[in-house]
Amino acid sequence: MNVALARWASDPARSRGRRIAQPPAPPRNEHQRDRDRIVHSTAFRRLVYKTQVFVNHEGDLFRTRLTHSLEVAQLGRSMARTLALNEDLVEAVALAHDLGHTPFGHAGQDALHECMRDFGGFEHNLQSLRVVDELEARYPAFDGLNLCFETREGILKHCSRRNAERLLRAEPGGPAARFLCGGQPSLEAQLVNLADEMAYNSHDIDDGVRSGLITEQHLAEVALYARLRDAARADHPGLGGRRLVFEVLRRMLALMVDDLVATTAAALATSAPADADAVRALPPQVAFSKGLRAEVDALKRFLFGRLYRHPQVVQTTGLARRVVAELFEAYRAAPTEMPADFVRAADRERAVADYIAGMTDRFALREHQRLTGQRLFGE
């Protein structure tokens, strides 16, 4: 962690603490301890076989939820160091932010939400918090990982009002409170939010080009990419192919980092919050400049149209939705097909959702084939 934190950074020595008090574990501070618990969790290891955009069997070099989380952590720590924020908290939140994601990426999440529509729904951010609060079973004295408030606050990036009210009834003043009172999370949580966006915008271009679904002609439609590509070619005449893509993405990330750091530093110099708690009453402080924000939004629209809605991706995600939906109905009808801990749960549908959400892509495919006798696509 930084030797000297800004006064508005989250200080681990002043953490709001854990739901179950535990003695310190020197020489680690509380947020370093959270990071270590996350890295050693079962849910974290499963991320290596969970889809980002391309399903695991489609290629060994495409991003997974694990590599995505590592890229978010790297970007976040770099920016946190420059802004004198708490690097360890940033890393902990970044590594945990996707722990609740289903197999097959957003297609799996959407399918599971539809299955759970009459049973409270499914939100992957809420599921990430559920993983670290309840589902990890590693300690004799408590369920979950018993993380600090600040880490849990950062993990809960989105939350519906209904779920926020339910969480607040169980934990007054907990991380869901801001969704009802309109406050902001810590600067570190705000930073991870944008580091997440930076990482997937960049690596989804890379994976899209690698897959052949995005071409150089397509990328010319994106003003931000085209501008940086022209600059790269001016500096390196004749540069092309994968090296050109890598150079453009390197410049894109550098531009985003520099812009975010400068914009955020200026905002904090103006608002001058007295401490980390004062940040929560302010508008969001971590941001891109208006100009770059518009360019990043245009890039996101391009990726949505050219990659996420590409017919090949849609075909795969359609099959993935079917796998999740049919697994849900199979386990509801025969809960003993699940491990004993899930069978004993009082809320059957939530237990089924928990079990499916924890699956890797390939395990979900194997279970689907075992329970239905169907092999929808290769592994």
Secondary structure, DSSP 8 states (H G I E B T S, - for coil): --SS--TTS--GGG---BSS-----TTS-HHHHHHHHHHTSHHHHHGGGSBSSS-GGG-SSS-BHHHHHHHHHHHHHHHHHHHT--HHHHHHHHHHTTTT--TTHHHHHHHHHHHTGGGT---HHHHHHHIIIII----SS-SS---BHHHHHHH-----HHHHHHHHHHSTTSTTTHHHH-----HHHHHHHHHHHHHHHHHHHHHHHHHTSS-HHHHTT-HHHHHHHHHHHHHSTT--HHHHHHHHHHHHHHHHHHHHHHHHHHHHHHH--SSHHHHTTSS------HHHHHHHHHHHHHHIIIIIT-HHHHHHHHHHHHHHHHHHHHHHH-GGGS-HHHHT-S-HHHHHHHHHHT--HHHHHHHHHHHH----S--
